[in-house]
Structures are given as structure tokens and as C-alpha cells.
Amino acid sequence: MISIKPFKGLRPRKDIVDKVAAKPYDVLNSAEAKAEAANNPFSFLRISKPEINFDEPIDQYAEEVYQKGKEIFDGFIQDNILVKDAEPCLYIYAQTMQNRTQTGLVAGSSIDDYFNNNIKKHELTLVAKENDRIKHMKTKMAQPGMVFLTYKSVAEIDAIIEHYCEHHEAENDFVDSQEVRHQLWKIDNENIIQKLVELFVTKVEASYIADGHHRSAASAKVGKQLRESNPNHTGNEAYNYFLSCLFPSNQLQIQDYNRLVIDTNDLDVATLLQKIQANFEVEKKGTTIYKPQLLHEFSMYVDGNWYKLTAKQNTYDETDPIAVLDVTILSTYVLDDILNIKDQRTDKRIDFVGGIRGLGELQNRVDSGEMKIAFALYPVSLNQLIDIADTGNIMPPKSTWFEPKLKSGLVINELKDGWK
């Protein structure tokens, strides 16, 4: 069962919340973040990606970068840009994009649930990225970015959240530059808080990390370190929980996560197609963009043409939650066997593009000469993600893309709360 906890959220003032709330640190590189935050002194990117505050390019892992992030974070608090709620609360966070709304509950999720695998994972993490987040959190003594969790929907929880939103005015309500509407409600009613906490304990067997494996791993490790270093540890401290937003599974939608490859491994296009035909039915679609319509169907763009690739039955096993995935099929029978890309987490010949950018992005990057081949995939389903996590398996790298992204800086959890 899942343990959640209310907390005293540190939040932007209502009049500037749209200026403070920013994209997550990991969807922008340093140059993109610097451009995004230009002329906006309130942008949370100045805290989550503090390297952008320096005039000259700087190593984002340099000690002075972490200290700059703490300096700006402390300044935001001192200047009342960020204001702390007086009492522990839960928060409802709704996002609406292209007429589809997903509504989650912002709460502290137990690090013990993380270590006990009640919070289930489906991706591996990189030590360097974990350590970076650990340093950010310990320097600021805060969790600045939410972990995106999902759970199998529970009608009673859905009803409480829906009723609350209908009968209370949102604390925050704004539309961002991507035309996504963000709404936040504060739940400060102790009876409602207690009822939601009880429902998660009694009705939710597990939660699943949709996005934020590095943030959750780092938060759990920081919590453990602070727990072990605190001689007066009680279990009630903020560090025992990490900042999360829990969405019911029936409201979420996974987008495609596509691939670009720099070269053809010294194969001409005719030979490449011949090799692909060993495991795929190949149909040339010409110059018009073609998007996969079904599981086990792919599209490929190379040499100015799109191709429909349909995996043959020998390439997948319907009884194996990993082997049946389209990312596994493509990885095994094309990227590895033909293009000699063995490890997608480290190979510099491959890049990944979330479906939100559209297949035109793939075509443009190939046409520009930057990349040689593009592959588009049909999205992984949420049921597939849950099946993989429940069976203790790990998805291939870059399998899922969730959109819209949770805003950083909208709600923050300070780790020093409850410290004795």
C-alpha cells in the first residue's frame, strides 16, 4: 500500500506564478534554458539549471554552479517570490493540453515505499545524473522538481478530487507558452487530507514512476543520508518523503519516442533495405510523412523517402513483456543487428526525439544532413509500462514520453522541515 503525506509547500506568489514555473531541468540543455529564461529574472530555471546565470559557459557540475543555485533559491524566499504555506497541505494539479486534461495529487511519497518497491520503476538510472540531483537537493535542502507518478485509478479518489475542484477556486490558473493550461488547488481541510491519505493506504497497492527516475532515486538517497545523520530522527521529517504528483492511470497518455541515427554503418540504402526485409515487411511511402498506426509497425525516413516497416511474427513474443515492445524489436533487429548500435544509453551515434515535436522534426534533421536515418515508433501503452514494472523488468532506454511535463517551481518541498 502507498503512503502519502501533506507538506508545507513553498510556492510562487500568485501574481508571478506564470513567470516562475518552468520546464523541468532535464528537457532543456543549458543553451536552451538560458534562452528560455532570458529577460525573466523570476524563472525557476535560474535555480534548477543555475549554470545559465553565468555570462560565460561553465561546467554545470562545478561547485560554484550549485552554490549559485542555492544563492538564487534563498533570494527567492527572502524576496517573497516563493512563499511557504503555514500548514501541511495536499495540492491538486490539473494540466490541459489539446482539450485533454489530466489531474493529479501533489503529495509527499514515502522513500520507504521507494526502497521497498511499492513505488515501482521501469528504467535504469545513470550515477552521474543521480549525483547531480543529490548535490542540488542537499545544497538547497529542498526538492524543487516533482516526480511524475501514476497509480491504478480508484473511483473514490477520483470523486474526491473532482468534487474539490468543482467547489473550490484554483490557487493558480495560467496558460504557458506551449498553450498548456496549468491549475493548482490547495487542500487544507484536515478531514479531506486524512481521507485521501487513508484511501491511498487501503486502495492503492503500488505507484509507478512515469517520469523522474533520477529525481526519485536522488530524493530517496538524500532522505536516507539525512535520516542516518540525524540523531533525533523521528520519521516525521520532510526528508522521509519526496515531492511527487500522482495521476490516475486512466487519465494518462504516452507519446511516441523516436530515434535518429547519424550514419548507416557503411551500408548503402539498397543494402540497408535488403537487410531490414529479413525481419520486416517493407513498403515505400515516398516523400509524404508516414506515422505508424499500430503496434509492431514502424516508419523509417532515409534518403528522402519514408518507409512503412511491419515487424514479422518471429521478431516478438507476446508472452514476454519486454520482448513484445516495439522499442525492443527495433533495437534488436535494426539498431543492433544492422547498424551496430549496442548500447543506446551511451552510443553517440543515436539521438531521441519525443513525439510532441512531430515527425517533421525527424525529417528536417535528416534532410539537413545532421542525421542519416529516422525511425518513428507506435507509443508504448500505459498497461505495458505497468506490466513491466510489476514483473520487475526494465524497459529499453528512452521508451516513454509523457506530455505535458510537470512545471518545476510550482510547488517545492523543503527538506529541513521537521529537522530536530
C-alpha positions in Angstrom: 0.0 0.0 0.0 1.1 3.6 -0.6 2.0 6.1 2.0 1.5 9.8 1.1 1.8 12.9 3.3 0.8 16.5 3.2 3.6 19.1 3.5 4.1 22.9 3.7 4.5 23.7 0.1 6.8 26.5 -0.9 5.1 28.2 -3.8 5.4 31.3 -6.1 3.3 34.3 -5.3 0.0 34.3 -7.3 0.9 37.4 -9.3 4.1 35.9 -10.8 3.4 32.1 -10.8 3.4 32.0 -14.6 6.8 33.7 -14.7 8.3 31.4 -12.0 7.0 28.0 -13.1 9.3 26.5 -15.7 10.0 23.4 -17.7 11.8 20.5 -15.9 15.6 20.8 -15.8 16.0 17.6 -18.0 14.1 18.7 -21.1 16.4 21.6 -21.9 20.1 21.8 -22.4 22.0 24.8 -20.9 21.8 26.9 -24.0 18.0 26.3 -24.4 17.4 27.0 -20.7 19.4 30.3 -20.9 17.4 31.4 -23.9 14.1 30.4 -22.2 14.9 32.4 -19.0 16.3 35.5 -20.9 14.7 38.7 -19.6 12.8 36.8 -16.9 14.5 37.2 -13.5 11.8 35.1 -11.9 12.3 31.9 -14.0 12.8 28.8 -11.9 15.4 27.6 -14.5 17.8 30.0 -12.7 17.5 27.6 -9.7 17.1 24.3 -11.4 19.8 25.0 -14.1 22.0 27.6 -12.3 24.7 27.4 -14.9 22.6 29.8 -17.0 23.3 32.6 -14.6 27.0 32.8 -15.7 28.0 35.1 -18.6 30.5 32.6 -19.9 29.9 28.9 -20.5 30.7 26.9 -17.3 30.7 23.2 -16.2 27.2 22.6 -14.9 28.7 20.3 -12.3 31.1 22.9 -10.9 30.7 23.7 -7.2 30.1 27.4 -7.8 27.2 26.4 -10.0 25.5 24.5 -7.2 26.2 27.4 -4.8 24.8 29.9 -7.3 21.5 27.9 -7.4 21.3 28.0 -3.6 22.0 31.7 -3.6 19.2 32.4 -6.0 16.8 30.0 -4.3 17.5 31.7 -0.9 17.0 35.1 -2.6 13.6 34.0 -4.0 12.5 33.1 -0.4 13.8 36.3 1.1 12.2 38.4 -1.6 8.8 36.6 -1.2 8.9 35.4 -4.7 8.4 32.0 -3.1 6.1 31.9 -0.1 5.5 28.9 2.3 2.1 27.6 3.3 1.6 27.8 7.0 0.1 24.3 7.4 0.7 21.0 5.7 -1.4 20.6 2.6 -2.1 18.4 -0.3 -2.4 20.0 -3.7 -4.4 19.2 -6.9 -2.6 19.8 -10.1 -4.5 19.8 -13.4 -3.0 20.2 -16.9 -5.0 20.7 -20.0 -3.4 20.2 -23.4 -5.2 19.9 -26.8 -8.6 19.5 -25.0 -7.3 16.7 -22.8 -7.0 17.2 -19.0 -5.0 15.1 -16.5 -5.4 15.8 -12.8 -3.0 14.6 -10.2 -2.5 14.9 -6.4 0.7 16.6 -5.3 1.9 15.0 -2.1 5.0 13.6 -0.4 5.6 10.0 -1.4 7.5 7.8 1.1 11.1 7.0 0.5 10.5 3.7 2.3 7.9 2.8 -0.4 10.6 3.6 -2.9 13.2 1.3 -1.3 10.6 -1.4 -0.7 9.5 -1.3 -4.3 6.0 -0.2 -3.6 6.9 2.7 -5.9 7.8 0.7 -9.0 10.5 1.6 -11.6 10.8 0.7 -15.2 14.1 2.5 -16.2 17.7 2.3 -15.2 19.4 5.5 -13.9 22.8 6.9 -14.5 25.1 7.5 -11.5 26.3 10.9 -12.7 22.8 12.2 -13.2 21.7 10.9 -9.7 24.7 12.5 -8.1 23.9 15.8 -9.8 20.4 15.8 -8.4 21.6 14.7 -5.0 24.0 17.7 -4.9 21.3 20.1 -6.0 18.9 18.9 -3.3 21.5 18.8 -0.4 22.9 22.2 -1.3 19.4 23.8 -1.3 17.9 21.4 1.3 14.9 21.2 -1.0 13.2 19.1 -3.6 12.5 21.6 -6.4 11.0 19.2 -9.1 8.1 16.8 -8.8 8.4 13.2 -9.7 5.6 12.1 -12.1 3.9 9.0 -10.6 0.8 7.1 -11.7 -1.4 4.5 -10.0 -4.3 2.3 -11.0 -7.3 4.6 -10.8 -9.6 4.4 -7.7 -13.1 5.8 -8.1 -13.3 7.1 -4.6 -10.1 9.1 -5.0 -11.2 10.4 -8.4 -14.6 11.5 -6.9 -13.0 13.5 -4.0 -10.6 15.3 -6.3 -13.2 16.1 -8.9 -15.6 17.4 -6.2 -13.0 19.5 -4.6 -12.0 21.2 -7.9 -15.7 21.9 -8.8 -16.4 23.6 -5.4 -13.1 25.5 -4.9 -11.3 28.2 -6.8 -7.9 27.3 -8.1 -5.0 29.0 -6.4 -3.2 29.2 -9.7 -4.6 29.2 -13.2 -2.4 30.1 -16.2 -1.5 29.1 -19.8 2.1 28.6 -20.7 4.0 29.3 -24.0 3.1 25.8 -25.3 -0.7 26.5 -24.8 -0.9 24.2 -21.8 -3.2 25.3 -19.1 -1.9 24.7 -15.5 -4.3 24.8 -12.5 -3.4 24.2 -8.8 -5.7 23.8 -5.9 -4.6 23.7 -2.2 -6.3 21.2 0.1 -6.0 22.4 3.6 -9.1 20.7 5.0 -7.8 18.1 7.5 -10.7 15.7 7.0 -10.3 15.6 3.3 -6.5 15.2 3.6 -6.9 12.3 6.1 -9.5 10.6 3.8 -7.1 10.8 0.8 -4.2 9.5 2.9 -6.3 6.6 4.1 -7.5 5.8 0.6 -4.0 5.6 -0.7 -3.0 3.3 2.1 -6.1 1.0 1.7 -6.9 1.2 -2.0 -3.6 1.8 -3.9 -1.3 -1.2 -4.0 1.6 0.5 -5.8 2.5 3.6 -7.6 4.6 3.7 -10.8 7.3 6.2 -11.9 6.1 7.6 -15.2 8.8 10.3 -15.4 11.5 11.2 -13.0 13.6 8.1 -12.2 16.7 10.2 -11.4 14.7 12.7 -9.3 13.1 9.9 -7.3 16.3 7.9 -6.8 18.2 11.0 -5.7 15.4 12.1 -3.4 15.3 8.7 -1.7 19.1 8.6 -1.3 19.2 12.1 0.1 16.4 11.2 2.5 18.3 8.1 3.7 21.5 10.2 4.1 19.7 12.8 6.2 18.0 10.2 8.2 21.2 8.5 9.1 22.9 11.7 10.0 20.1 13.0 12.3 20.5 11.6 15.8 17.0 12.9 16.7 15.3 11.2 13.7 11.6 10.6 14.3 10.2 9.6 10.9 8.1 12.7 10.6 10.8 14.9 8.9 10.2 16.1 5.3 13.2 14.2 4.0 11.3 10.9 4.6 9.1 11.8 1.6 9.8 13.1 -1.8 7.9 15.6 -3.9 5.5 13.8 -6.3 2.4 14.3 -8.4 0.2 11.1 -8.6 -2.0 10.8 -11.6 -4.7 8.0 -12.0 -3.7 5.7 -14.9 -6.9 6.2 -16.8 -6.1 9.9 -17.4 -2.6 9.5 -18.9 -1.4 9.1 -22.4 2.1 8.0 -23.5 3.5 9.6 -26.7 5.9 8.0 -29.2 9.7 8.3 -28.5 11.5 8.2 -31.8 15.1 7.6 -33.0 17.6 9.3 -35.2 20.9 7.7 -36.3 23.9 9.6 -37.6 25.1 7.0 -40.2 24.1 3.8 -41.9 27.1 1.7 -40.6 28.7 2.0 -44.1 25.7 0.4 -45.8 24.1 1.9 -48.9 20.3 2.4 -48.8 19.6 -0.6 -51.0 21.6 -2.9 -48.8 20.1 -1.4 -45.7 16.6 -2.1 -47.0 17.6 -5.6 -48.0 18.8 -6.4 -44.5 15.7 -4.9 -42.9 13.5 -7.1 -45.1 14.7 -10.2 -43.3 12.6 -9.3 -40.3 10.1 -6.7 -41.6 7.7 -6.2 -44.4 8.8 -3.0 -46.1 6.6 -0.7 -48.0 7.9 2.5 -49.6 5.6 5.5 -48.9 7.5 8.2 -50.7 8.1 11.8 -49.6 4.9 12.2 -47.5 5.4 11.7 -43.8 4.1 8.4 -42.6 3.2 7.8 -38.9 2.9 4.3 -37.5 -0.7 3.3 -37.0 -0.5 0.1 -35.0 1.8 -1.8 -32.6 4.7 -3.6 -34.4 4.5 -1.0 -37.1 7.3 1.5 -37.7 8.2 4.2 -40.1 11.7 4.9 -41.4 13.0 8.0 -43.2 16.1 7.8 -45.2 17.5 9.3 -48.5 14.4 11.5 -48.9 11.8 8.7 -48.6 9.5 7.3 -45.9 9.0 3.6 -45.5 6.5 1.6 -43.5 8.1 -1.3 -41.7 5.9 -4.1 -40.3 7.6 -6.5 -37.9 7.3 -10.2 -38.8 5.9 -12.5 -36.1 9.3 -14.1 -35.4 10.6 -10.8 -34.1 8.4 -10.6 -30.9 7.0 -12.8 -28.1 3.5 -11.8 -26.9 4.1 -13.6 -23.6 7.2 -11.6 -22.7 6.6 -8.0 -21.5 10.0 -6.8 -22.8 10.3 -8.8 -26.0 6.9 -7.7 -27.2 7.8 -4.0 -27.0 8.4 -2.2 -30.3 11.5 -0.5 -28.9 12.9 -3.9 -28.2 12.1 -5.1 -31.8 13.7 -2.1 -33.4 16.7 -2.3 -31.0 17.3 -6.0 -31.6 16.7 -6.3 -35.3 17.8 -3.0 -36.7 19.8 -0.8 -34.4 21.9 -3.7 -33.0 22.0 -6.3 -35.8 22.2 -3.9 -38.7 23.5 -0.5 -37.5 25.8 -1.9 -34.8 24.3 0.3 -32.0 24.7 -1.9 -29.0 24.0 0.4 -26.1 21.6 3.2 -26.7 22.3 4.8 -23.3 26.0 5.6 -24.3 26.3 5.3 -28.1 26.9 8.8 -29.6 25.5 7.8 -33.0 21.9 7.8 -31.8 19.6 10.6 -30.6 16.0 10.6 -29.4 13.1 12.8 -30.1 9.8 13.0 -28.2 6.6 12.7 -30.2 5.5 16.1 -29.1 7.9 17.6 -31.7 6.2 15.7 -34.5 7.7 13.6 -37.3 8.6 16.7 -39.2 11.4 17.2 -36.7 12.8 13.8 -37.7 12.6 14.6 -41.4 14.2 18.0 -41.0 17.2 16.7 -39.1 17.8 14.0 -41.8 17.3 16.4 -44.7 19.7 18.9 -43.0 22.5 16.2 -43.2 22.8 16.2 -39.4 21.4 12.6 -39.3 21.2 9.9 -41.8 18.1 7.8 -40.7 15.0 8.4 -38.7 12.7 5.8 -37.1 9.3 6.5 -35.7 7.5 4.1 -33.3 4.0 3.5 -32.2 3.7 4.6 -28.5 4.1 2.2 -25.6 0.8 1.7 -23.7 0.4 2.5 -20.0 -0.6 -1.1 -19.5 2.7 -2.2 -20.9 4.6 0.1 -18.6 2.7 -1.2 -15.6 3.1 -4.9 -16.6 6.9 -4.3 -17.0 7.2 -2.6 -13.6 5.0 -5.2 -11.9 7.2 -8.0 -13.2 10.4 -6.3 -12.1 11.6 -5.7 -15.6 13.4 -2.7 -17.1 12.3 -1.0 -20.3 14.9 -0.3 -23.0 16.3 3.3 -22.8 14.0 6.1 -24.0 10.8 4.1 -24.3 8.2 6.5 -23.0 7.5 10.2 -23.5 4.8 11.9 -21.3 3.4 15.2 -22.2 2.6 17.7 -20.9 5.6 18.0 -18.5 5.1 19.0 -14.9 6.2 22.5 -14.1 9.2 23.0 -11.8 8.9 25.6 -9.1 5.1 25.3 -8.9 5.3 23.6 -5.5 8.6 22.9 -3.6 9.3 20.6 -0.6 11.8 22.0 1.8 13.8 19.1 3.4 14.7 21.0 6.6 11.0 20.8 7.8 10.8 18.7 11.0 14.6 18.7 11.5 15.4 18.5 15.2 
